[in-house]
Amino acid sequence: MSAIADTAVGYAAVSLMPPDTAALTTELKINFMARASGERIVARDEVVKAGRTLTLVRTNVFTEAGGTRKLIALLVATIIMLEAKGDFSD
């Protein structure tokens, strides 16, 4: 579940960054609130603040089953923007 949430925050942060940059998680805090059982797991992101170098993103992770959604985890992460150099890319 942590990997799903971390991937989601990374994509949310990258969506606001210029081309030829990469994102790296510098801080991550996750609260597990329920066990992950259901038909699928969904992560929904919100960029709280996009700064010049650091971006703060919050993610809610849900399970879905039978048309109902249950919050199972909450993640807050700080992402740093890195300039691509040479063969380095996201």
N, C-alpha and C positions, 0 to 999 in steps of 0.2 A: 504494500500500500504506500509506503514511503517513496518508492521509486516512481510510482504513478504520479503522486503529488509533486515530486521534485521535477519530473519531466514536464508536467503541466505548467508549473511556475516558470520554468526555463523558456518554454515556447511563448508564454504571455509576455515575458520581459523582452525577448528577441523581436517580437512583433512591433515593438516601439523603438528599436535600435536601428541605426543607419546600416546600410549594406557594408560588407567587409568587416563586420565586428562579430565577436563571439560572446557568449554569456557563460558565467561561472557562478555557481552557488557559493556564497561566502558565509552565510548563516542560515540555519534551518531549525525551526521549532515545530514539532507536530504533537497534537493531542489526539490520542485514539479514544473514541467515545463509544464504539460498539464493535462487535465482531463483523467481519466482512462476509455476509452470506446473502445471496440473492442471485438474480439472473445476470446482472452485469454491474460493473463499477464505473462511476462517472466522476470526473473531476471538473469543477467549475472555478475559474480564476477571476480575480479582480486585481488590477494593478492599482495599488493604493497611492503610490507616488513614484513617478519616473523622473529621476534626477539626471544630471549630466553624466555621472559614472555609475551611481548605484540606483537600483530599482527595487522597491518594496512591493511584494506580491502576496496576496492571501488566496488560499485555495480551500474550498470545501469539497470533501470526497463523500460521495453517496453510493449506496447500493440501490438498485432498482429491481423490484420483483412484483409481478401482478399489478402493474400500474401504480405502485406506491414507491416513494423515494424515502430513504432513511439516511440521515447524516451519520457517518461513521468516523470521520476524522476531519480535523481542521489544521491547516499548515500555514505558517507565515515564514517567508523566506526573503533574504536580501540577495540580490543578484548584482554582480559587477560586470560592466561592459569592458571587453578587452579588444584592442585593435588587432586585426589579423596581420601577421607578419610572415612572409615566406609561405611555407606549405601549411601553416596553422589555419584551421578553419573550425567552425562549429560542428 
